[in-house]
């Protein structure tokens, strides 16, 4: 992950933003996501303004939603869980309204993470009830679906843990790449 940050920083210097605005946006966005994975939230936050502006200039609604999703991750990483939840709830609703069901389902799991961090097992339970039918309808790899369903069942019983959620998200990531 650290290597990818260095490579992305180098690539950003080489991309002509005038002729390749989408590539520049993608590189900045991916850099900010990787910084979040490395828990370097202050650095990711410093990129958010530029990434948000680039998304607005591209005029793509999905890009803007993903930037808001990234903002939620940064806020959560900086400890502002209430604001992170507010932003992510809006993102989740907009993904669903736009028929981006996979993204909406992932946002639901990330909301569950925030609620678990707050100790709100009742909210996590509600999210599990919403997410299960969606995940069953999506064409998710069987192993990934199994991992998600284990988490959702534990959430329904108010026994879910962050480790279980991490395993489900990791399985989803691997299942998506394995297609």
Secondary structure as GFF3:
##gff-version 3
##sequence-region A 1 179
A	DSSP	alpha_helix	2	14	.	.	.	ID=ss1
A	DSSP	alpha_helix	21	37	.	.	.	ID=ss2
A	DSSP	alpha_helix	41	58	.	.	.	ID=ss3
A	DSSP	alpha_helix	61	77	.	.	.	ID=ss4
A	DSSP	alpha_helix	81	97	.	.	.	ID=ss5
A	DSSP	alpha_helix	101	118	.	.	.	ID=ss6
A	DSSP	alpha_helix	121	137	.	.	.	ID=ss7
A	DSSP	alpha_helix	142	156	.	.	.	ID=ss8
A	DSSP	alpha_helix	162	177	.	.	.	ID=ss9
###
